[in-house]
Amino acid sequence: MRPSNHPAPLTARRLVSLSEVPLEEAACSALSKAYNFAVAPVSVPVKDFLCGVEKAIMALHEETVEEIRQETVRILKNSRKPKDNLTGAERRALRSLKANEALTVLPADKGNAAVVLDTSHYNRKFAALLENKAYKKLKDPTDAIERNAVLLMKTSPIAEEVCQQLQPQGSRPPRLYGLPKVHKPDVPLWPIASTFASPTYLLAKHSAGLLSNNMVNCLHHKSNSMEFIHSLCSFHVDPHDIMQFRCSVALHQGAYRRYYGSARTTFRRRYLETFPPCPDHLILHLQCPVLPTNRWCGDGFATVSGHRKLIYGGLRGEGT
């Protein structure tokens, strides 16, 4: 008999259980909806809508602001409770999984599957990952990086009122966790650094917004992956050519110090060549003590404590 070429069932592709504890049928049904499945809220999130609208209309004229507010109130008054897309059993199963500290549910590194592991097994894998020589223990640098971030903004051309909004307050270290690579033997973990609420999170978010608004007009900008693929059709690759992947995050800390000045000069020159003039607020006075925050992370779980610095290699980031 020939092996079947039919794809695996949808549930098997969206849910990978590596735990010795069997899952309930309702839990499997809920998790197999894919990790990015949006659960319908129990009620209309009025506060979230209002906060989002107020943040978006801060810079508009007063007449426009008032008109948008009235329209928002009208829409919210006429809104209805969204239709539930989970059964009662599935909601109870998800609450039970959330309360079960013996199990850990994570997205797979590749694809859109939910992976269920025993928490003890996950902790052992992560502890072994941090024993790698690529990581080095260090003292908590949160206060020092906060001071450097404030000094950076004071010496930058960013408006004073914007600097007040970007100053770090009650920040926490970047959190390190691992995504299981279910397509590889022994299911290793791929480290991910979540920089949400870190000392330079707001500054990085603000800078990314400035750059993205201007990079759209760049000759080399690609709006999506399909446009990038079409642009590759005109490229010719010889058999002896070698393709390399370059990522600025993977640079050594010393490289930041050596190449930062030339990087600023190159950016300004190419920016002027592509779409002049180059606004001064895009050239921030970045300093070396702030840049290494891309390579600093705290512990992501209770069994391993302390702070670590990535000496070499690269971390993928979340929330940057």
N, C-alpha and C positions, 0 to 999 in steps of 0.2 A: 504494500500500500504506500502511496505517496504522501508525504507530510502535507497537512492542510496549509494553504496560503491565506486563509481567512484571518483578518485582524483579531486581536484579542478583544474580549467583551469590553464595553465602555467602562464598566465598573472596575475591571481589573487594571485598566490603563490609568484610571483616575484615583485609585486607592491602593496603596502598598502597605500592608500590615507586616511589620517585622517583630511584633510583640508576641510573647508566648501566651498572653491573655487573649482569649477569643472576644471578638467584638459583637455587640448586639446587631440584629438585622437593621434596626432603625439607625444605629450609629453608622453602619456601612452605607446605608442609603443616603444619609446626610453628607458624609464625607466624600462619597463618590460623585457628588454634584460639581466637583472641581474646587480647588482651593480658592479661586477668585470669585466664587459664587456669591452674589450679593443677597444677603438675607433681608427680606422686607421688614422694615421697622414696625413695631407694634402700633405706633401712632406717628403722626406727621411731626418731624423734628423741627418745630417752629423756631426754637432758639437758634439752632444751627443755621437755618435759612437767614434769619435776621442778622446774625453776627457776620455771615458771609457777605450779605448785601451791604451792610454798613462799612465793612472793610473795603469793598470794591468801589464805593462811591465817595470815599473820603476826599479825593482830589477834584471832584466835579463842582460845578457852580451850584449855588444854593437852590435855584429854581429847579434845576434838573434833579438834584438830590431829593427835593420834596416830592416831585412827580414820581420818581422811582419808588420812594417809600409808600406812597399811596397805592401804587399799582401792586407792590409786594403784599401789602395788607389785604387788598381785594382778592388776590390769588390765593392767599393762605386761608381767608374766610370761606372761599368756595372749594377748598381742597377736601378730599375725602381720605379716609384711612386706606392705605395701600393693601392690595389683595395679598393674603398670606401665601407664601410659596414654600412653606415647610409644614408638615403635619405636626400634630401635638406630640406624637411619639418621637419624631426627629428632633424637635426642640428640647424635649426632656433628655434625649440621648446626648445632645451637644452640651447641655448643662452638666450632665454627669461626667462627660469627658473632661470638661474644664475644671471640675472639682477633684478629679482623680490625679493626684500628684505622682502616681506610679507610672503614668503614661505621658508621653510627649508627642504632640502632633505638630509636624513641620511640613512646609512645601518642599517638594523634591527640587534638586538643583537644576535638573532638566525636565522640561515638560510642565504640565499643570496638575501633577498628582499630589495628593495628600499622603504623607508618610507617618505611620504610627510606630513609635519605638518605646521600649521600656526606658524609663527615665534613668535607671541605674546604668543601662547599656550605653545610653547617649552620653552620660557624664564620663564614663570610662573612655569612650572614644575621644571626647573633647579634651580630657586631661592628657591623653597620649598625644593629641595634636599640639598642645601647648608645650610639650616637652621638646619639641623640635628646636634646633639651634637658631631657627629664623626669629624666634621670640626671645626677648630679654626683659627681665623684671626691672621695674623702676618705681621710684616713689611717686605719689600722687601729684601730677603737675597741673591740676585744675586751676589753682589760684594763680600760678605764674602765667599760664596761658590766657586767663581772663585779663590779667594786667596788660599783657602784650597786645591782646585784641583791642582793648580800650585805647592804648597808646597808638596803635595802628590807625584807628578811626579818627583820633584827634589830629593826626598829622596828614590825613588824607583830604582830598577835595570834596568829600561827601558833606552834604548840608548838615548843620548842627542838629536840626530837629530829627533828621533821619538817623543820625548817630545815636541819639537818645533812644530810639526804638530798637536799634541793633545791638545795644550794649548787653552783654551776657548777664543774666540774673538768675540765680539758683540753678546754674548749669550742672550737668552731670557728665561723667566720662562716657565716651563712646562705648556701646555695649557690643561685645563679640559673641556671636553664636555660629552654629554650623548648619548647613543644609546637606542632607544626605544625598550622595550621588548613587542613586539606585541602579544606574546603568553600568556600574563597575563592580568587580568582585569585592566582597567583604564590606561593601557600602561605606566608603570613607566619607568624611565630612569636609565640606568646602567652607572656609571661614568667611563670614560676612560681618562687617562693622556697621552698626547702626549709629549714626552721628546725631540723631534727633536729640535736641536739647543740650548738645555739647557746647563748649564755650564759643566756638566759631560757627555754629550752625546758622544763626540768623544772618551773619555777615556773608557766609558762603551762598546762602539762598538769595540774598539781595544782589550779590555780584553775578550769580548765574542768571538772574532775571535781566540785568542790564546787558549782559553779553548775548543772551538769546534774542532780545529785541533788536540787536544790531547785526547779529550774525545771519539773519534771514536774507539780507541783501548781499552776502558774500558769494563770490563766484563759485566757491567750492562747497557751499552749503547744500545738504541733501535733506529734504523734508521727511523722508521715510525710507525704509529698507528697499522697497521696490524701485524707487528712483535711483538709489545707489547701485542696485543690480543692473539697471538699464545703462548706467554710466560705465559699468565695467565691460559692456559688450564691445566697446571700441578699443579696449586694451588688448595688446598682444603680449603673450608670455612665452618666452623661449624655454626649451627644456632645461637649460642650465641656470635659469633664473631661480632665486631663492626668495621666498616670501617670509617676512618677519613681522611680528606684532610688537608695536611700541605703545607703551602706556606711561604717562607721566607719573602716576602713582607708584609705579614700580621702580622709580629712580631711587638711588641711595640718598640718604640725608646729605652726604657731602656734595652730591651732584646739585642739590638745590642751591647750596652756597656758591658753587662754581659757575653754574649756568643761569642763575636768576637774572643777573644784569643783562646778559646777551639775549635772554628770552624776552625781557621787556622791550629792548631795542628792536628785536625782530618783529614782535607783535605790533609795535607802533608803525614801523616801516611798511609792513604788509597791509596793515589797516588803512594807511594813507593811500597805498597803491590801489586798493580794492574799492573803498567807498569813503573818500575824504569828506569833511575833516574828521580827525580822530578826537572825540570828546574826552576832556581831561578826567571826567569821573570814571572812565573805564580803566584808567591806569592807576590802580591803587598802590599805595606805598607799602607793599607787602614786605614783611621782615622774616628772616630765617627762623626765629624762635616760634613763629606762628605756623609756618608751613609744615613742620613735623607733626602737627596734630592729625594729619592724614595717616600717620603711621602709629598712632597711639590708641590703645583700646583698654577697657576695663574688662572684668570678668562678666560673663553672660549667665552664670548660674552659681548656686550657693556653694558647690563643693570645691571650687577653685577660686580663691580670692586674690586680690592684688591687681596691679596695673602692669601692662606689658607694652613694649615697643617692638614694632616689626623692623628687624635689622636689614633684611633683604627679602625680595619677592614683592608680591602685590596683594592688596586686600580689595575685594569688591565692597562697595559701600551702599548703604541704604539710607534714604533720607537726606542725601546731599544734593 
